[in-house]
Amino acid sequence: MPDPAYRACSPAELEARLRLHRLPGLGPQRFHALLQAFGSASAALSAPASAWGSLGLPGVSAEARRSHEVREGAAAALAWLERRDQHLLMWDDPTYPALLAEVDSAPPLLFVAGNPALLEKPQLAIIGSRRASRPALDTAGAFSRHLARGGFVITSGLALGVDGAAHQAALDVGGQTIGVLGTGLQKFYPQRHRALAAAMIEQGSAVVSEFPLDAGPVAGNFPRRNRIISGLSLGVLVVEASLASGSLITARLAAEQGREVYAIPGSIHHPGSKGCHQLIRDGALLVENVEQIVETLQGWQRLPSVEGGEAAGSQHVLEDLLLAAPQTSEALANSSGWPLPRVLAALTELEVAGRVCNEAGRWFARPA
């Protein structure tokens, strides 16, 4: 049976919307323009090509609406929706996420694998580099775990690097997470995260896409999906990003949408820190721990305190220094003012506890 989210829509209208959704050259704004002009997708499909042309729509869209490929694609989507944990949310349904509905060019259709109710829950996005450093992955995981424990849904793009670390960390503590794809749900990308996506769905989280189910990876679609990541979320945390990173696109969109933007600072010598530093110069909030995020979100209780050094912001002076930038033990002695033997002893204890690690002679903080 069709999902309750679209039972109010007649079978003919649902099929018509799925056909419109597949038309070339018909993005969200043109989709909405058609429904506004003709009152329904069914009426739009039946309208003469001249009426489409009067709306400024490309001829290729009007010509493709009756094609076999478009009809078959819509039929395949209807069959997909009959299966367990596979849903469709439409922009004019009451079940459509309210925050996303406020966004310019809100997706007219959202395919959801997993739990669609999560899209209405308070979310925070955690994003960053696909080629993230080990400290950045640890930091993303630490923030994700604490925010997920505090009741936030963790939203990201299921990309390699920071995105994957954030999704996995939320699952690890029994939290909930949403992955927003830049492909159709049947053409999952990247393949290396297929198992992660399956685990998300199985454990009550969700994977979503605005694209037709069989849409493959197209470079321009990944920046386009970023407005959904930010649009669903109360705020966006950028963990590590170069100046050319797509994460900066998401952060810019978040600011335009009136969302909070948070950035974690890093070493001035690390290229992956430059994007975060630029965001901070542009007005993003510099954050070092989860509490600094929660305090900016009015109406949310403070997260439970975490014992045993589990907080994303370290309570140890050496960890605080290493969170700012990786350092050698000698540099730590200079910056902390401690004798080197004391520094080495403390680092040994922290390493045994899994809170720091040493790579190529430099020490890195590993937030829990």
PATILO-905810 format. One record per residue (C-alpha): residue number from 1; x, y, z; residue in one letter; chain. Coordinates in steps of 0.001 Angstrom, whole numbers, plus 500000, padded with zeros to 6 digits. Layout:
residues N
+-----+--------+--------+--------+------+-------+
|  nr |     c1 |     c2 |     c3 | rest | kette |
+-----+--------+--------+--------+------+-------+
| NUM |      X |      Y |      Z |    A |     A |
...
+-----+--------+--------+--------+------+-------+
This chain:
residues 368
+-----+--------+--------+--------+------+-------+
|  nr |     c1 |     c2 |     c3 | rest | kette |
+-----+--------+--------+--------+------+-------+
|   1 | 500000 | 500000 | 500000 |    M |     A |
|   2 | 501167 | 503578 | 499398 |    P |     A |
|   3 | 502776 | 505380 | 502291 |    D |     A |
|   4 | 500428 | 507533 | 504448 |    P |     A |
|   5 | 502418 | 510611 | 503432 |    A |     A |
|   6 | 500840 | 510542 | 499987 |    Y |     A |
|   7 | 497564 | 508612 | 500411 |    R |     A |
|   8 | 495679 | 511888 | 499896 |    A |     A |
|   9 | 497142 | 512033 | 496397 |    C |     A |
|  10 | 495171 | 510042 | 493805 |    S |     A |
|  11 | 497050 | 507259 | 491994 |    P |     A |
|  12 | 496817 | 509213 | 488750 |    A |     A |
|  13 | 498206 | 512388 | 490305 |    E |     A |
|  14 | 501014 | 510486 | 492032 |    L |     A |
|  15 | 502027 | 508877 | 488754 |    E |     A |
|  16 | 501847 | 512265 | 487018 |    A |     A |
|  17 | 504126 | 513868 | 489591 |    R |     A |
|  18 | 506632 | 511063 | 489222 |    L |     A |
|  19 | 506587 | 511629 | 485461 |    R |     A |
|  20 | 507105 | 515378 | 485825 |    L |     A |
|  21 | 509946 | 514694 | 488215 |    H |     A |
|  22 | 511843 | 512772 | 485528 |    R |     A |
|  23 | 511622 | 515390 | 482794 |    L |     A |
|  24 | 514888 | 516907 | 481534 |    P |     A |
|  25 | 515304 | 520610 | 482209 |    G |     A |
|  26 | 512581 | 520632 | 484873 |    L |     A |
|  27 | 514086 | 521549 | 488237 |    G |     A |
|  28 | 512230 | 522371 | 491468 |    P |     A |
|  29 | 511236 | 525913 | 490483 |    Q |     A |
|  30 | 509788 | 524852 | 487130 |    R |     A |
|  31 | 508040 | 521900 | 488780 |    F |     A |
|  32 | 506356 | 524271 | 491226 |    H |     A |
|  33 | 505519 | 526706 | 488404 |    A |     A |
|  34 | 503705 | 523958 | 486498 |    L |     A |
|  35 | 501628 | 522888 | 489473 |    L |     A |
|  36 | 500757 | 526490 | 490257 |    Q |     A |
|  37 | 499782 | 527246 | 486662 |    A |     A |
|  38 | 497692 | 524130 | 485998 |    F |     A |
|  39 | 496587 | 523119 | 489502 |    G |     A |
|  40 | 497914 | 519570 | 489308 |    S |     A |
|  41 | 500574 | 517453 | 487682 |    A |     A |
|  42 | 497896 | 515533 | 485767 |    S |     A |
|  43 | 496573 | 518746 | 484225 |    A |     A |
|  44 | 500102 | 519918 | 483440 |    A |     A |
|  45 | 500873 | 516719 | 481546 |    L |     A |
|  46 | 497688 | 517118 | 479511 |    S |     A |
|  47 | 498280 | 520794 | 478657 |    A |     A |
|  48 | 499403 | 521689 | 475110 |    P |     A |
|  49 | 503065 | 522342 | 474431 |    A |     A |
|  50 | 502239 | 525973 | 473699 |    S |     A |
|  51 | 500995 | 526398 | 477272 |    A |     A |
|  52 | 504283 | 525041 | 478565 |    W |     A |
|  53 | 506135 | 527401 | 476262 |    G |     A |
|  54 | 504180 | 530370 | 477619 |    S |     A |
|  55 | 505637 | 529566 | 481027 |    L |     A |
|  56 | 509159 | 529723 | 479638 |    G |     A |
|  57 | 509692 | 525980 | 479912 |    L |     A |
|  58 | 512137 | 524331 | 477492 |    P |     A |
|  59 | 510723 | 522410 | 474570 |    G |     A |
|  60 | 512664 | 519310 | 475546 |    V |     A |
|  61 | 510643 | 519058 | 478765 |    S |     A |
|  62 | 507299 | 519210 | 476961 |    A |     A |
|  63 | 508423 | 516702 | 474348 |    E |     A |
|  64 | 509671 | 514140 | 476883 |    A |     A |
|  65 | 506551 | 514021 | 479070 |    R |     A |
|  66 | 504865 | 511299 | 476991 |    R |     A |
|  67 | 507974 | 509277 | 476279 |    S |     A |
|  68 | 508203 | 505576 | 477057 |    H |     A |
|  69 | 511289 | 506158 | 479203 |    E |     A |
|  70 | 509496 | 508672 | 481427 |    V |     A |
|  71 | 506457 | 506430 | 481835 |    R |     A |
|  72 | 508606 | 503417 | 482652 |    E |     A |
|  73 | 510612 | 505396 | 485181 |    G |     A |
|  74 | 507449 | 506515 | 486955 |    A |     A |
|  75 | 506131 | 502947 | 486994 |    A |     A |
|  76 | 509400 | 501715 | 488489 |    A |     A |
|  77 | 509160 | 504382 | 491209 |    A |     A |
|  78 | 505600 | 503300 | 492052 |    L |     A |
|  79 | 506822 | 499724 | 492408 |    A |     A |
|  80 | 509698 | 500885 | 494607 |    W |     A |
|  81 | 507254 | 502632 | 496921 |    L |     A |
|  82 | 505387 | 499378 | 497567 |    E |     A |
|  83 | 508357 | 497938 | 499434 |    R |     A |
|  84 | 509130 | 498108 | 503131 |    R |     A |
|  85 | 510876 | 501237 | 504462 |    D |     A |
|  86 | 510632 | 503055 | 501116 |    Q |     A |
|  87 | 508704 | 506315 | 501055 |    H |     A |
|  88 | 508002 | 509505 | 499164 |    L |     A |
|  89 | 507485 | 512947 | 500695 |    L |     A |
|  90 | 505877 | 515657 | 498564 |    M |     A |
|  91 | 506343 | 519372 | 499176 |    W |     A |
|  92 | 502613 | 520071 | 499718 |    D |     A |
|  93 | 502082 | 517237 | 502221 |    D |     A |
|  94 | 501834 | 518051 | 505947 |    P |     A |
|  95 | 504479 | 515377 | 506520 |    T |     A |
|  96 | 507073 | 517263 | 504453 |    Y |     A |
|  97 | 509824 | 518627 | 506750 |    P |     A |
|  98 | 508811 | 522154 | 507729 |    A |     A |
|  99 | 512328 | 523622 | 507836 |    L |     A |
| 100 | 513117 | 522355 | 504359 |    L |     A |
| 101 | 509829 | 523670 | 503001 |    A |     A |
| 102 | 511024 | 527209 | 503809 |    E |     A |
| 103 | 514042 | 526887 | 501521 |    V |     A |
| 104 | 514058 | 528430 | 498040 |    D |     A |
| 105 | 513770 | 525672 | 495436 |    S |     A |
| 106 | 512630 | 523132 | 498022 |    A |     A |
| 107 | 512614 | 519679 | 496414 |    P |     A |
| 108 | 509096 | 518885 | 495162 |    P |     A |
| 109 | 509683 | 515195 | 495861 |    L |     A |
| 110 | 511942 | 513453 | 498367 |    L |     A |
| 111 | 512579 | 509736 | 498193 |    F |     A |
| 112 | 513295 | 508265 | 501632 |    V |     A |
| 113 | 514746 | 504879 | 502496 |    A |     A |
| 114 | 514306 | 504248 | 506203 |    G |     A |
| 115 | 512374 | 506325 | 508720 |    N |     A |
| 116 | 510780 | 509437 | 507152 |    P |     A |
| 117 | 509697 | 510796 | 510553 |    A |     A |
| 118 | 513332 | 511676 | 511288 |    L |     A |
| 119 | 513210 | 514524 | 508782 |    L |     A |
| 120 | 510961 | 516481 | 511149 |    E |     A |
| 121 | 513216 | 515996 | 514171 |    K |     A |
| 122 | 515800 | 518609 | 515248 |    P |     A |
| 123 | 518928 | 518034 | 513186 |    Q |     A |
| 124 | 522495 | 519282 | 513133 |    L |     A |
| 125 | 524656 | 518816 | 510064 |    A |     A |
| 126 | 528292 | 517747 | 510403 |    I |     A |
| 127 | 530313 | 518101 | 507214 |    I |     A |
| 128 | 533899 | 518422 | 506056 |    G |     A |
| 129 | 536678 | 517151 | 503868 |    S |     A |
| 130 | 536475 | 513878 | 501957 |    R |     A |
| 131 | 540216 | 513510 | 502559 |    R |     A |
| 132 | 540058 | 514404 | 506214 |    A |     A |
| 133 | 542997 | 514056 | 508581 |    S |     A |
| 134 | 542835 | 511547 | 511412 |    R |     A |
| 135 | 542265 | 514287 | 514010 |    P |     A |
| 136 | 539392 | 515693 | 511943 |    A |     A |
| 137 | 537744 | 512276 | 511716 |    L |     A |
| 138 | 538109 | 511829 | 515466 |    D |     A |
| 139 | 536682 | 515285 | 516123 |    T |     A |
| 140 | 533725 | 514711 | 513795 |    A |     A |
| 141 | 533014 | 511444 | 515573 |    G |     A |
| 142 | 533242 | 513009 | 519014 |    A |     A |
| 143 | 530861 | 515856 | 518200 |    F |     A |
| 144 | 528467 | 513476 | 516465 |    S |     A |
| 145 | 528336 | 511082 | 519405 |    R |     A |
| 146 | 527615 | 513811 | 521931 |    H |     A |
| 147 | 525034 | 515571 | 519810 |    L |     A |
| 148 | 523314 | 512259 | 518992 |    A |     A |
| 149 | 523237 | 511356 | 522684 |    R |     A |
| 150 | 521662 | 514747 | 523343 |    G |     A |
| 151 | 518751 | 513971 | 521044 |    G |     A |
| 152 | 519841 | 515612 | 517805 |    F |     A |
| 153 | 519646 | 513792 | 514485 |    V |     A |
| 154 | 523010 | 513994 | 512707 |    I |     A |
| 155 | 522638 | 514961 | 509048 |    T |     A |
| 156 | 525362 | 514776 | 506418 |    S |     A |
| 157 | 526066 | 513793 | 502820 |    G |     A |
| 158 | 527304 | 510191 | 503202 |    L |     A |
| 159 | 530537 | 511176 | 501465 |    A |     A |
| 160 | 533903 | 509739 | 502402 |    L |     A |
| 161 | 535828 | 511417 | 505197 |    G |     A |
| 162 | 534054 | 513623 | 507732 |    V |     A |
| 163 | 530533 | 512745 | 506539 |    D |     A |
| 164 | 531014 | 509028 | 507003 |    G |     A |
| 165 | 532665 | 509487 | 510398 |    A |     A |
| 166 | 529728 | 511569 | 511608 |    A |     A |
| 167 | 527108 | 509073 | 510423 |    H |     A |
| 168 | 528952 | 506094 | 511908 |    Q |     A |
| 169 | 529530 | 507774 | 515264 |    A |     A |
| 170 | 525826 | 508536 | 515640 |    A |     A |
| 171 | 524981 | 504901 | 514973 |    L |     A |
| 172 | 527648 | 503742 | 517420 |    D |     A |
| 173 | 525819 | 505383 | 520342 |    V |     A |
| 174 | 522340 | 504324 | 519223 |    G |     A |
| 175 | 521571 | 507738 | 517775 |    G |     A |
| 176 | 519831 | 508665 | 514563 |    Q |     A |
| 177 | 521327 | 510042 | 511388 |    T |     A |
| 178 | 520219 | 511135 | 507907 |    I |     A |
| 179 | 522284 | 510814 | 504741 |    G |     A |
| 180 | 521449 | 513091 | 501809 |    V |     A |
| 181 | 522590 | 511659 | 498480 |    L |     A |
| 182 | 523663 | 513415 | 495309 |    G |     A |
| 183 | 522394 | 510439 | 493284 |    T |     A |
| 184 | 519213 | 508412 | 493142 |    G |     A |
| 185 | 518699 | 505867 | 495903 |    L |     A |
| 186 | 519187 | 503005 | 493455 |    Q |     A |
| 187 | 522481 | 504392 | 492133 |    K |     A |
| 188 | 524231 | 504803 | 495458 |    F |     A |
| 189 | 527490 | 506748 | 495517 |    Y |     A |
| 190 | 530111 | 506340 | 496894 |    P |     A |
| 191 | 529985 | 502555 | 496758 |    Q |     A |
| 192 | 532325 | 502302 | 499758 |    R |     A |
| 193 | 529518 | 503616 | 501969 |    H |     A |
| 194 | 526825 | 501265 | 500724 |    R |     A |
| 195 | 527143 | 499113 | 503867 |    A |     A |
| 196 | 526990 | 502213 | 506067 |    L |     A |
| 197 | 523793 | 503355 | 504333 |    A |     A |
| 198 | 522267 | 499885 | 504774 |    A |     A |
| 199 | 523123 | 499971 | 508483 |    A |     A |
| 200 | 521529 | 503391 | 508815 |    M |     A |
| 201 | 518283 | 502165 | 507296 |    I |     A |
| 202 | 518303 | 498946 | 509330 |    E |     A |
| 203 | 518858 | 500818 | 512613 |    Q |     A |
| 204 | 516006 | 503269 | 512143 |    G |     A |
| 205 | 517817 | 506132 | 510460 |    S |     A |
| 206 | 517291 | 507306 | 506870 |    A |     A |
| 207 | 518863 | 507964 | 503487 |    V |     A |
| 208 | 517153 | 510537 | 501256 |    V |     A |
| 209 | 517421 | 511945 | 497744 |    S |     A |
| 210 | 515563 | 514456 | 495605 |    E |     A |
| 211 | 516753 | 512777 | 492407 |    F |     A |
| 212 | 514971 | 510051 | 490430 |    P |     A |
| 213 | 515772 | 506625 | 491814 |    L |     A |
| 214 | 518002 | 505659 | 488892 |    D |     A |
| 215 | 519895 | 508963 | 488640 |    A |     A |
| 216 | 523632 | 508274 | 488552 |    G |     A |
| 217 | 526485 | 510444 | 489852 |    P |     A |
| 218 | 526634 | 513799 | 488057 |    V |     A |
| 219 | 529124 | 516368 | 489346 |    A |     A |
| 220 | 526636 | 519244 | 489462 |    G |     A |
| 221 | 524143 | 517313 | 491586 |    N |     A |
| 222 | 526395 | 517088 | 494638 |    F |     A |
| 223 | 526536 | 520847 | 495297 |    P |     A |
| 224 | 522802 | 520964 | 494561 |    R |     A |
| 225 | 521983 | 518467 | 497310 |    R |     A |
| 226 | 523871 | 520602 | 499837 |    N |     A |
| 227 | 520894 | 522960 | 500208 |    R |     A |
| 228 | 518935 | 519967 | 501533 |    I |     A |
| 229 | 521586 | 519129 | 504138 |    I |     A |
| 230 | 521547 | 522699 | 505449 |    S |     A |
| 231 | 517815 | 523164 | 504894 |    G |     A |
| 232 | 516910 | 520208 | 507116 |    L |     A |
| 233 | 519219 | 521324 | 509916 |    S |     A |
| 234 | 519164 | 523867 | 512711 |    L |     A |
| 235 | 522872 | 524456 | 512144 |    G |     A |
| 236 | 525877 | 523244 | 510198 |    V |     A |
| 237 | 529228 | 522300 | 511747 |    L |     A |
| 238 | 532250 | 522325 | 509428 |    V |     A |
| 239 | 535021 | 520208 | 510918 |    V |     A |
| 240 | 537780 | 520488 | 508313 |    E |     A |
| 241 | 537684 | 521963 | 504812 |    A |     A |
| 242 | 540004 | 523462 | 502248 |    S |     A |
| 243 | 539127 | 526709 | 500512 |    L |     A |
| 244 | 537887 | 524682 | 497520 |    A |     A |
| 245 | 535753 | 522298 | 499582 |    S |     A |
| 246 | 532081 | 521781 | 498814 |    G |     A |
| 247 | 531506 | 522118 | 502555 |    S |     A |
| 248 | 531899 | 525867 | 502153 |    L |     A |
| 249 | 529003 | 525806 | 499684 |    I |     A |
| 250 | 526844 | 524104 | 502293 |    T |     A |
| 251 | 527921 | 526621 | 504930 |    A |     A |
| 252 | 527107 | 529542 | 502628 |    R |     A |
| 253 | 523686 | 528073 | 501874 |    L |     A |
| 254 | 523093 | 527551 | 505595 |    A |     A |
| 255 | 523851 | 531215 | 506304 |    A |     A |
| 256 | 521509 | 532290 | 503488 |    E |     A |
| 257 | 518800 | 530044 | 504953 |    Q |     A |
| 258 | 519189 | 531640 | 508385 |    G |     A |
| 259 | 520842 | 528600 | 509952 |    R |     A |
| 260 | 523703 | 528711 | 512419 |    E |     A |
| 261 | 527161 | 528000 | 510987 |    V |     A |
| 262 | 529875 | 526565 | 513222 |    Y |     A |
| 263 | 533519 | 525946 | 512352 |    A |     A |
| 264 | 536319 | 524162 | 514177 |    I |     A |
| 265 | 539664 | 525967 | 513934 |    P |     A |
| 266 | 542925 | 524229 | 513162 |    G |     A |
| 267 | 546568 | 524808 | 512445 |    S |     A |
| 268 | 547408 | 527770 | 510225 |    I |     A |
| 269 | 549822 | 525438 | 508408 |    H |     A |
| 270 | 547221 | 522829 | 507473 |    H |     A |
| 271 | 545383 | 523405 | 504142 |    P |     A |
| 272 | 542343 | 521654 | 505588 |    G |     A |
| 273 | 541965 | 524388 | 508177 |    S |     A |
| 274 | 541856 | 527277 | 505739 |    K |     A |
| 275 | 538218 | 526795 | 504814 |    G |     A |
| 276 | 537137 | 526784 | 508460 |    C |     A |
| 277 | 539227 | 529862 | 509158 |    H |     A |
| 278 | 537609 | 531645 | 506212 |    Q |     A |
| 279 | 534167 | 530761 | 507560 |    L |     A |
| 280 | 535112 | 532159 | 510965 |    I |     A |
| 281 | 536290 | 535390 | 509353 |    R |     A |
| 282 | 532966 | 535518 | 507519 |    D |     A |
| 283 | 531000 | 535212 | 510746 |    G |     A |
| 284 | 530774 | 531505 | 511555 |    A |     A |
| 285 | 530933 | 530659 | 515245 |    L |     A |
| 286 | 534260 | 529225 | 516356 |    L |     A |
| 287 | 533515 | 526151 | 518453 |    V |     A |
| 288 | 535728 | 523916 | 520564 |    E |     A |
| 289 | 533082 | 521780 | 522267 |    N |     A |
| 290 | 529496 | 520645 | 521961 |    V |     A |
| 291 | 528181 | 522969 | 524654 |    E |     A |
| 292 | 529131 | 525982 | 522560 |    Q |     A |
| 293 | 526810 | 524688 | 519839 |    I |     A |
| 294 | 523921 | 523811 | 522120 |    V |     A |
| 295 | 524039 | 527179 | 523872 |    E |     A |
| 296 | 523238 | 528938 | 520579 |    T |     A |
| 297 | 520095 | 526881 | 519972 |    L |     A |
| 298 | 517325 | 528438 | 521995 |    Q |     A |
| 299 | 514742 | 526118 | 523441 |    G |     A |
| 300 | 517138 | 523188 | 523789 |    W |     A |
| 301 | 518175 | 521896 | 527198 |    Q |     A |
| 302 | 521869 | 521526 | 527789 |    R |     A |
| 303 | 523307 | 518157 | 526919 |    L |     A |
| 304 | 524015 | 515786 | 529795 |    P |     A |
| 305 | 527511 | 516199 | 531164 |    S |     A |
| 306 | 529894 | 513458 | 530127 |    V |     A |
| 307 | 532264 | 511912 | 532586 |    E |     A |
| 308 | 535662 | 510335 | 532190 |    G |     A |
| 309 | 537085 | 512774 | 529671 |    G |     A |
| 310 | 534472 | 511949 | 527040 |    E |     A |
| 311 | 533629 | 515569 | 526220 |    A |     A |
| 312 | 534417 | 516828 | 522737 |    A |     A |
| 313 | 536249 | 519733 | 524353 |    G |     A |
| 314 | 539162 | 518282 | 526341 |    S |     A |
| 315 | 539683 | 518878 | 530070 |    Q |     A |
| 316 | 543441 | 518229 | 529902 |    H |     A |
| 317 | 545816 | 521076 | 529103 |    V |     A |
| 318 | 547886 | 518993 | 526685 |    L |     A |
| 319 | 544783 | 517848 | 524833 |    E |     A |
| 320 | 543636 | 521449 | 524567 |    D |     A |
| 321 | 546941 | 522362 | 522967 |    L |     A |
| 322 | 546811 | 519395 | 520595 |    L |     A |
| 323 | 543260 | 520190 | 519554 |    L |     A |
| 324 | 544560 | 523548 | 518367 |    A |     A |
| 325 | 547349 | 521930 | 516335 |    A |     A |
| 326 | 549426 | 518716 | 516314 |    P |     A |
| 327 | 552770 | 519195 | 518051 |    Q |     A |
| 328 | 555967 | 517375 | 518979 |    T |     A |
| 329 | 556559 | 516601 | 522635 |    S |     A |
| 330 | 559264 | 519296 | 522729 |    E |     A |
| 331 | 556871 | 521885 | 521323 |    A |     A |
| 332 | 554284 | 520857 | 523902 |    L |     A |
| 333 | 556825 | 521407 | 526662 |    A |     A |
| 334 | 557495 | 524911 | 525341 |    N |     A |
| 335 | 553848 | 525850 | 524873 |    S |     A |
| 336 | 552657 | 524365 | 528166 |    S |     A |
| 337 | 555607 | 525497 | 530270 |    G |     A |
| 338 | 555943 | 521968 | 531650 |    W |     A |
| 339 | 559257 | 520102 | 531952 |    P |     A |
| 340 | 559683 | 517605 | 529127 |    L |     A |
| 341 | 559626 | 514529 | 531433 |    P |     A |
| 342 | 556270 | 515634 | 532822 |    R |     A |
| 343 | 554939 | 516132 | 529290 |    V |     A |
| 344 | 556135 | 512672 | 528216 |    L |     A |
| 345 | 554589 | 511032 | 531272 |    A |     A |
| 346 | 551267 | 512770 | 530690 |    A |     A |
| 347 | 551282 | 511884 | 526985 |    L |     A |
| 348 | 551920 | 508246 | 527849 |    T |     A |
| 349 | 548881 | 508185 | 530138 |    E |     A |
| 350 | 546738 | 509930 | 527548 |    L |     A |
| 351 | 547884 | 507555 | 524828 |    E |     A |
| 352 | 547036 | 504499 | 526955 |    V |     A |
| 353 | 543595 | 506023 | 527524 |    A |     A |
| 354 | 543171 | 506432 | 523767 |    G |     A |
| 355 | 542919 | 510215 | 524004 |    R |     A |
| 356 | 546054 | 511085 | 522012 |    V |     A |
| 357 | 548126 | 509348 | 519350 |    C |     A |
| 358 | 551552 | 509806 | 517818 |    N |     A |
| 359 | 552119 | 509898 | 514091 |    E |     A |
| 360 | 555535 | 510586 | 512513 |    A |     A |
| 361 | 556844 | 512232 | 515664 |    G |     A |
| 362 | 553890 | 514550 | 516221 |    R |     A |
| 363 | 551120 | 514145 | 518778 |    W |     A |
| 364 | 547448 | 514436 | 517859 |    F |     A |
| 365 | 544425 | 514753 | 520127 |    A |     A |
| 366 | 541819 | 512027 | 519678 |    R |     A |
| 367 | 538540 | 513332 | 521128 |    P |     A |
| 368 | 536353 | 510591 | 522551 |    A |     A |
+-----+--------+--------+--------+------+-------+
